[in-house]
């Protein structure tokens, strides 16, 4: 599967920082479930991230919390933000998150930019959309998602 090449490529790109060999179990907690997506921005606008990482906490006070991080969030917010499952059936699962008060390179502003990521359960193929409040166009990207180590 293409996701096997994703983590080494992301490490080279500097998007995922290597961490010391300290396991989450050493701190008495379970590690989060991680899913990484490699996307192609079909819109050409720069608002569709080429890499998306979702984590779901499996234990502790934040158990069940889903967070998303991508290069756009890294630049604008500097940290992951909460995402929610917006749809889930036997063939696919969709996640949603939003950014408030963003401005593009040409100075256009929107009060809210809504993202939706839909992942097919059978093969990990994915589609992401970004919709700016007050604008008609929908920016799209397609790609593949998977978990490090194939899990």
HUTANOR-V596790 format. One record per residue. N is the residue number from 0. RES is the residue in one letter. PSI is psi as a letter, one per 20 degrees, with the letter a starting at -180 (999 if undefined). Layout:
BEGIN
n & res & psi
N & RES & PSI
N & RES & PSI
END
This chain:
BEGIN
n & res & psi
0 & X & q
1 & X & h
2 & X & i
3 & X & h
4 & X & i
5 & X & g
6 & X & g
7 & X & h
8 & X & h
9 & X & h
10 & X & g
11 & X & h
12 & X & i
13 & X & j
14 & X & h
15 & X & p
16 & X & p
17 & X & q
18 & X & q
19 & X & q
20 & X & m
21 & X & p
22 & X & q
23 & X & h
24 & X & h
25 & X & h
26 & X & j
27 & X & k
28 & X & q
29 & X & q
30 & X & q
31 & X & q
32 & X & p
33 & X & p
34 & X & p
35 & X & q
36 & X & p
37 & X & o
38 & X & q
39 & X & p
40 & X & o
41 & X & i
42 & X & h
43 & X & j
44 & X & i
45 & X & i
46 & X & i
47 & X & o
48 & X & q
49 & X & i
50 & X & p
51 & X & p
52 & X & p
53 & X & p
54 & X & q
55 & X & p
56 & X & p
57 & X & i
58 & X & r
59 & X & a
60 & X & h
61 & X & j
62 & X & p
63 & X & i
64 & X & p
65 & X & p
66 & X & q
67 & X & q
68 & X & p
69 & X & r
70 & X & h
71 & X & g
72 & X & h
73 & X & g
74 & X & g
75 & X & h
76 & X & h
77 & X & j
78 & X & r
79 & X & q
80 & X & r
81 & X & p
82 & X & q
83 & X & q
84 & X & p
85 & X & h
86 & X & q
87 & X & o
88 & X & a
89 & X & i
90 & X & h
91 & X & r
92 & X & p
93 & X & q
94 & X & q
95 & X & q
96 & X & r
97 & X & q
98 & X & q
99 & X & q
100 & X & l
101 & X & q
102 & X & p
103 & X & r
104 & X & h
105 & X & j
106 & X & i
107 & X & p
108 & X & q
109 & X & q
110 & X & h
111 & X & p
112 & X & o
113 & X & p
114 & X & q
115 & X & p
116 & X & p
117 & X & p
118 & X & p
119 & X & p
120 & X & h
121 & X & g
122 & X & j
123 & X & j
124 & X & q
125 & X & q
126 & X & p
127 & X & q
128 & X & q
129 & X & p
130 & X & p
131 & X & p
132 & X & p
133 & X & i
134 & X & q
135 & X & h
136 & X & q
137 & X & p
138 & X & p
139 & X & q
140 & X & q
141 & X & q
142 & X & b
143 & X & q
144 & X & q
145 & X & r
146 & X & q
147 & X & p
148 & X & j
149 & X & j
150 & X & 999
END
